[in-house]
């Protein structure tokens, strides 16, 4: 008899129970409804999203440390690791500069602020100070110095990602220098700690729908949907420019690796929806690292490129900053010359690199840019206060995709990408939720790296019986041991 098809309610119930994507999508809609109907209640739900992001942030630093240390130690070559870092920085600079230029071009063509005729004296400049907490962006020297840790524990306690990266590179290099004979237990312990952290991430992710519900309710309740009408031209322009940039990323990914960005987007759809709901790429960083590793990118490339991209490759923020600067200038009636716009690009190339983790960083970067030009009143930055939160979705999607494409591109450039595995995973041919799959990408590289000695005997070991390994010389001389092989001990264990 043909199997009965489950009824629609049962299928819906099963999806709600098992699919994180469905749970987050439903939470997103419910958050919008609650924010619209009960805005006063919605604003009290802020701790739901904030609490989730706090939990995720607690595991980011130890996870990055473990992934990078294991990646460096398994790569077996510090020069290769240095090349990956250099290539990543080159990619980041090219990508973020392209985003800035696309933003400037779009703002010049569409003129989103023209006709607003805003009087800067009517704007409340103190609102910007309230948003930024009176902070400031670090200078280039301060940014470099702040990336160097003053304390091993302090880097983790303060969640300073760049400092943790520096420490991880040093520890990985030390493990390579000492070799596995002097510290045989350290690397396995770090690998086990990494698995524990991934398990913790799995527990925390079960709270994702609650976090998305709270974050969306607060957004709609605080700003309402009316702000969309007021800034419609600017919002549409920013999202259209982001779509153009993402299309260019898709072309670059296809040309460099042959992979489809659309398939990759489908592969990380749960993480993308969660990042949109919480307006934070940090909330999905551990899961995205795990999925990139399963999709064939080597540990050292994922561990170095993705976390570094969170500070150096803010493509969405670069787009927003360039469009926002011209929008402000056009709104107050300032016509920026070509030379001034080039200055905007140069200033933003620097200020956008120090934005990560600083409250109100977009406004600080815009204020710094306005001050450097001398033609735009600094208080005019307050024009973007009402729309900034709406732009989070654009920034989150563009930043996250930009960093993931960077991982694939740099991995391919360095020869650290298993293309066959990547294509299979993105086509849905490989079940990506099992431990064997996670270990798979490392297996070929480990065997290739160890091909000189033990690696040559390892493939035969498991087949012929690892217990026979004490006689390595005899194992490699089957001709002399023909009588011994027929006496194979394999039937004996089966009989006993």
FENWO-V988346 format. One record per residue. N is the residue number from 1. OMEGA is omega in whole degrees, 0 to 359 (NA if undefined). BURIAL is # if it has 24 or more other ideal C-beta (glycine too) atoms within 12 Angstrom, else .. Layout:
N_OMEGA_BURIAL, N_OMEGA_BURIAL
This chain:
1_178_., 2_180_., 3_180_., 4_179_., 5_180_., 6_179_., 7_182_., 8_179_., 9_180_., 10_179_., 11_178_., 12_180_., 13_180_., 14_178_., 15_179_., 16_182_., 17_190_., 18_186_., 19_178_., 20_179_#, 21_180_#, 22_180_#, 23_181_#, 24_179_#, 25_179_#, 26_179_#, 27_179_#, 28_180_#, 29_179_., 30_179_#, 31_179_#, 32_181_#, 33_180_., 34_179_#, 35_180_#, 36_185_., 37_183_., 38_184_., 39_180_#, 40_178_., 41_185_., 42_183_#, 43_179_., 44_182_., 45_183_#, 46_181_#, 47_181_., 48_178_#, 49_181_#, 50_181_., 51_179_., 52_181_#, 53_176_#, 54_181_., 55_180_#, 56_182_#, 57_181_#, 58_183_., 59_185_#, 60_183_#, 61_178_#, 62_179_#, 63_179_#, 64_180_#, 65_183_#, 66_183_#, 67_182_#, 68_180_#, 69_180_#, 70_180_#, 71_180_#, 72_183_#, 73_182_#, 74_178_#, 75_175_#, 76_184_#, 77_180_., 78_180_., 79_179_., 80_179_#, 81_177_#, 82_178_., 83_179_#, 84_179_#, 85_180_#, 86_179_., 87_178_#, 88_180_#, 89_177_#, 90_179_., 91_182_#, 92_183_#, 93_179_#, 94_183_#, 95_182_#, 96_176_#, 97_177_#, 98_179_#, 99_178_#, 100_182_#, 101_177_#, 102_178_#, 103_179_#, 104_180_#, 105_181_#, 106_181_#, 107_178_#, 108_182_#, 109_187_., 110_181_#, 111_186_., 112_183_#, 113_183_#, 114_178_., 115_181_., 116_176_#, 117_181_., 118_175_#, 119_184_., 120_182_#, 121_180_., 122_182_., 123_181_#, 124_182_., 125_181_., 126_179_., 127_178_., 128_178_#, 129_179_., 130_181_., 131_184_#, 132_181_#, 133_180_., 134_182_., 135_178_., 136_177_., 137_180_#, 138_173_#, 139_181_., 140_179_., 141_179_., 142_181_., 143_180_#, 144_180_., 145_180_., 146_178_#, 147_180_#, 148_183_., 149_173_#, 150_180_., 151_180_., 152_181_., 153_183_., 154_180_., 155_178_#, 156_182_#, 157_181_., 158_177_., 159_178_#, 160_190_#, 161_180_#, 162_178_#, 163_178_#, 164_177_#, 165_179_#, 166_180_#, 167_181_#, 168_178_#, 169_180_#, 170_180_#, 171_177_#, 172_178_#, 173_179_#, 174_178_., 175_177_#, 176_182_#, 177_183_., 178_181_., 179_184_., 180_181_., 181_182_., 182_180_., 183_187_., 184_186_., 185_189_., 186_183_#, 187_176_#, 188_179_., 189_179_., 190_177_#, 191_179_#, 192_177_., 193_178_., 194_179_#, 195_178_., 196_181_., 197_178_#, 198_177_#, 199_177_., 200_177_., 201_178_#, 202_178_., 203_183_., 204_183_#, 205_177_#, 206_179_., 207_185_#, 208_180_#, 209_179_#, 210_180_#, 211_180_#, 212_178_#, 213_181_#, 214_183_#, 215_181_#, 216_178_#, 217_179_#, 218_181_#, 219_182_#, 220_181_#, 221_184_#, 222_186_#, 223_181_#, 224_179_., 225_181_., 226_181_., 227_178_., 228_181_., 229_183_., 230_184_., 231_187_#, 232_184_., 233_180_#, 234_182_#, 235_180_#, 236_180_., 237_181_#, 238_181_#, 239_178_#, 240_178_#, 241_178_#, 242_178_#, 243_177_., 244_180_#, 245_179_#, 246_176_#, 247_177_., 248_176_#, 249_180_#, 250_179_#, 251_180_., 252_180_#, 253_180_#, 254_182_., 255_186_., 256_187_#, 257_185_#, 258_181_., 259_180_#, 260_178_#, 261_179_#, 262_178_., 263_178_#, 264_178_#, 265_177_#, 266_180_., 267_181_#, 268_186_#, 269_179_#, 270_180_#, 271_180_#, 272_180_#, 273_178_#, 274_179_#, 275_178_#, 276_183_#, 277_182_#, 278_181_#, 279_182_#, 280_174_#, 281_179_#, 282_183_#, 283_182_#, 284_185_#, 285_180_#, 286_181_#, 287_180_#, 288_176_#, 289_181_#, 290_183_#, 291_177_#, 292_177_#, 293_179_#, 294_181_#, 295_171_#, 296_177_#, 297_184_#, 298_185_#, 299_185_#, 300_179_#, 301_179_#, 302_184_#, 303_181_#, 304_188_#, 305_186_#, 306_179_#, 307_179_#, 308_179_#, 309_179_#, 310_177_#, 311_188_#, 312_190_#, 313_181_#, 314_185_#, 315_180_#, 316_178_#, 317_179_#, 318_176_#, 319_183_#, 320_183_#, 321_181_#, 322_178_#, 323_181_#, 324_179_#, 325_180_#, 326_177_#, 327_180_#, 328_181_#, 329_180_#, 330_182_#, 331_181_#, 332_174_#, 333_179_., 334_180_#, 335_183_., 336_178_#, 337_179_., 338_179_., 339_179_., 340_179_#, 341_174_#, 342_176_., 343_178_#, 344_180_#, 345_182_#, 346_180_., 347_182_#, 348_176_#, 349_179_#, 350_186_#, 351_182_#, 352_180_#, 353_181_#, 354_188_#, 355_190_#, 356_174_#, 357_180_#, 358_180_#, 359_178_., 360_187_#, 361_180_#, 362_180_#, 363_176_#, 364_179_#, 365_178_#, 366_178_#, 367_179_#, 368_179_#, 369_179_#, 370_181_#, 371_182_#, 372_179_#, 373_180_#, 374_183_., 375_182_#, 376_176_#, 377_183_#, 378_181_#, 379_181_#, 380_178_#, 381_180_#, 382_178_#, 383_185_#, 384_182_#, 385_184_#, 386_187_#, 387_187_#, 388_183_#, 389_178_#, 390_182_#, 391_183_#, 392_182_#, 393_179_#, 394_182_#, 395_183_#, 396_182_#, 397_183_#, 398_178_#, 399_184_#, 400_179_#, 401_178_#, 402_181_#, 403_179_#, 404_177_#, 405_178_#, 406_179_#, 407_180_#, 408_184_#, 409_181_#, 410_178_#, 411_179_#, 412_179_#, 413_184_#, 414_184_#, 415_182_#, 416_181_#, 417_174_#, 418_186_#, 419_181_#, 420_179_., 421_180_#, 422_181_#, 423_179_., 424_181_., 425_181_#, 426_176_#, 427_179_., 428_182_., 429_181_., 430_176_#, 431_191_., 432_184_#, 433_185_., 434_182_., 435_181_., 436_180_., 437_181_#, 438_180_#, 439_186_., 440_184_#, 441_183_#, 442_187_#, 443_181_., 444_182_#, 445_180_#, 446_180_., 447_180_., 448_182_., 449_184_., 450_186_., 451_186_., 452_186_., 453_184_., 454_181_., 455_181_., 456_182_., 457_184_#, 458_180_., 459_180_., 460_185_., 461_183_., 462_183_., 463_184_., 464_182_#, 465_184_., 466_182_., 467_182_., 468_187_#, 469_182_., 470_178_., 471_183_., 472_182_., 473_181_., 474_182_., 475_183_#, 476_182_., 477_184_., 478_183_., 479_182_., 480_185_., 481_182_., 482_179_., 483_183_., 484_184_., 485_175_., 486_179_., 487_189_., 488_181_., 489_183_., 490_178_., 491_184_., 492_179_., 493_182_., 494_181_., 495_182_., 496_NA_.
